[in-house]
């Protein structure tokens, strides 16, 4: 049994893992760089260790992190998401040093991390994939020839890509010629490999992903799907579970595909199989994320299953604590990524001191955050400062609860995407469950909104109430 876990991450996901450890009676050890000395995950963990002055590099040195786990008496390591979570080297180093890696095997990470190999594996398993190149492209000449064959628009993607990086849509040969070297450069800088491949662009699809769990005994289950179609520049903004756009027949079909995909990859632990769902009702395998997802929260809300705790049990060698028929979904959950960005200024990052922070509450409201009043939000990392999750029995009530919770939330001192999310909830298409990956571009008014102020008579009433309360 695992007694102490090194949390090899930062921010809200590190806090999330620490909380799971606390409920299971497992000690937690955090790591931090100088820039994160006052971070919330450092305050919440049982122990915390400095990994150097480099704000980012401290979280990316696999050997140093595993050595620290050994030296501090940890018997397991949880990578969270981002950083080294999908780097097979971390899993390999853990195995060599006798540290339990809470995630899939290094081989699964490697094979599913290579998008070309993942496509090949899925095709062999009979899972539909988007038409495209059989392997990485040799050069621009081959890319142009293939694009002429499958037809524009096409997508250029980094073979080792992820997180929306190393992707370009090309609507013509001219755009393809301009984008090719740029994607190669991005792939090299972000993932250390210059390999890129091509797929036929599925125009304005729905982005549907399925949460799966697999144990060492060969059991694989799905925890239903999430709809992650609300995106900007391939970055997810709002996620929903289950998708209000799928019929029950479509839901069972895509969840079945995900289980088959996990079995084909000999997958163990938590993972997510991502699909594109086109306007004609076809599902296409896109990729498999071999880690905990940012949006795992909404799956937990509709199923009642703690995915992080299940990850830990699987890593201990225990079988899944439930069967597929035991997994029931109830209601709808929505997650809003509260990013430190200014939506009225092209989503420019906004960093600095958080002068006041109010976390929303009430029935069906959950906040996973890494901020607090007085915290200096650093410029070195991802801009997400909190995740607001709401749950309700119906889609309409989930939207209403989301609006109320967003209005309850207060983050002062920096700009956030909170007002942008409120605009999304006001949109009739979103309210009717009609949205795809082109939703943001189709609704420019979401960004060009005007600041809404209370009516004059309401403002007067509020002022009067304040004066009366203070006896002024």
Secondary structure, 3 states (H helix, E strand, C coil): CCCEEEECCCHHHHHHHHHHHHHHCCEEEEEECHHHCCCHHHHHCCEEEECCCCCCHHHCCHHHHHHHHHHCCCCEEECCCCCCCCCHHHHHHHHHHCCEECCCCHHHHHHHHCHHHHHHHHHHCCCCECCECCCCCCCHHHHHHHHHHHCCCEEEEEEEEECCEEEEEECCHHHHHHHHHHHHHHHHHHHCCCCEEEEECCCCCEEEEEEEEECCCCCEEEEEEEEEEEEECCEEEEEEECCCCCCHHHHHHHHHHHHHHHHHCCCCEEEEEEEEECCCCCEEEEEEECCCCCCHHHHHHHHCCCHHHHHHHHHCCCCCCCCHHHCCCCCEEEEEEEECEEHHHCCEECCEECCEEECCCCCCEEEEECCCCCCEECCCCCCEEEEEEEEECCHHHHHHHHHHHHHHCEEECCCCCHHHHHHHHHCHHHHCCCCCCCHHHHCHHHCCCCCCCCCHHHHHHHHHHHHHHHCC
